[in-house]
Amino acid sequence: MQRFLIERQIPGASNLTTAELADIAKASNEVVDGLGVPYKWINSYVAGDKIYCVHEAESAEAVQEHARRGGFPANLVVTVANEFGPQSAAV
């Protein structure tokens, strides 16, 4: 599977309550369970009027289908080319 970064433009996203985010998570999990293809939601981050999600799927089309079924925007879907962090620095 490939890893994808998804940008979802949701006005007022930073003002969503914990309960509202839980409802979104529940809806997302239900869609993942019903997709019938390998799919994994890794994590999401709320910032300003956007939610950034990291998902693993076989294709960008599967990510778009997840968004369509869940009623979530997927304004940008890009394949993650590589990952790194502080542990990646040469010692």
N, C-alpha and C positions, 0 to 999 in steps of 0.2 A: 504494500500500500504506500501511497505517497502522502506527504503531509501538506496541508493547505492552510493558508492564512486567509481569513474571511473578515471583511470590513462590513459592518451592518450600520447604516445610518438610521438612528432612532432618535428623533427629537426628544430631549429631556431624559435621555438614557441614564445620566448621572443621578437623576432624581427618582429612579425606580426603587421601590422598597424591597426589602429582603423577601417579602411574600411574593411580590411581582416577579422578582428574579427566580424564585423557586417555581412559580407557575411556568415561566419560560423554560426552565430546566426540565420540568416534567414533560412539557409538550415536546421538547427536543428529544428526550429519551424515548418517548413513545414513537416518534417518527423513526429514530434509529432502529428500534426493535422491529418496526414494520417494513423497513426498506428492502429486506431480502438480499442484501449484498453486504460484504464486509465494510464496516463503517465504525469509526470510533471518535467520539468527542473528547478531546484532550483537556481543554481549559478555555475560559473566556475572561476578558478584561473589559471593564466599563470605564470609559474616559470621555468626558464631555457629552456630545450628542452621538456617540458611536459605541458600539460593542465590537471588540476584536476577538475572534474565535480561532482556535487551532483545532483542526479536525484531521483525521486520517481516513482516506478513502482511495478507491482504485482510480477515480477520475474526478475532474472538476464537474462533470455532468452529475455525478452522484451527490456532490456537495450542493449543486443547484437544485436537485430534486428534493433533498432534505429541506432546503429553504422553502421551496414551493409548497411541500406538504405541510410544513410547520407554520406557514404564514409569516416567515421571517424574511426580512430583506437580506439580500446578499449582493451588496453594491459592488464589491470587489472580491474576486476569488483568485488567489495566486498560489502557485506551487512553491513551497519552501525549497530553496536550492541547497541550503546548508544551515547548520546551527553552530553557534559558538557562545562562549561566556568566559568569565574570568578564569575558569579552570583550563581554558584552552591556551592561555599564555605560556610561552616557553619559560622554563625555570633555569 
